[in-house]
Amino acid sequence: MRDGVRLAVELFIPKDLPSGEKIPALLTQTRYWRYEQLRLPFKWFLRPETLAPDMKEFKPYFTSHGYAMVYVDVRGTGASFGVWSYPWPEESFEDAREIVDWIISQTWSNGKVGGIGVSYVGTTTELLTALQHPAVLAVAPLFNHPDAYTDIAFPGGIFNDRFIRQWGMMDLSLDNNIIPAEYGWQGKLILRGVKPVDGQAGKALLKEAIREHASNGNITPWLTR
């Protein structure tokens, strides 16, 4: 990024894409691991998305219909460097602009970008429109938070204590590359953590990124003071 922070990206493109063919991209920016790493022996015969039956055909559907799928760990999360200061920070908003610029600079890109996501990721998707970037032509925030104060923290004016504490603990686990309790025993058995970036330096880079996450914010003490 413009300040030197390195973001982890997972790219899926259609199989056997002809040389020179240009295609659109769908962008997903998440703070919940862009892609998981599986333990042995599961990684020999499973893909991470097969663990979520409702989503296992999501990527194959879009790539088979001529889309590239771009998944990004927002700064300070997953395998990305930097600090996640609070939900949907301004620096991540500006990161999105540079990510779109990067996408349309790729040899396979036709210069058209859409966004898609649910919940936190639905809101990062909605915020793509605020960029007013000419390449962003459509977004699908399948569920999002127009007002995080009333939608999440204080619905009906009452503090959402259980959810906020659980969300905060899950985020803390994810940012330290620990399988959250919400993933259950099967998740802990099958998943190793977030997928490092490709290359021989991937594991070392992941360790460095996780060290930077130690400075991340925590929503629970903010809202319980």
Secondary structure, DSSP 8 states (H G I E B T S, - for coil): -TTS----EEEE--TT--TT--EEEEEEEESS-SSEEE-TTGGGT--GGGGSTTTTTHHHHHHHTT-EEEEEE-TTSTT--S---SSS-HHHHHHHHHHHHHHHTSTTEEEEEEEEEETHHHHHHHHHHHTT-TTEEEEEEEE--S-HIIIII-GGGS--HHHHHHHHHHHHHHHTT---GGGHHHHHHHEEEE---SSTTHHHHHHHHHHHGGG---HHHHHH-
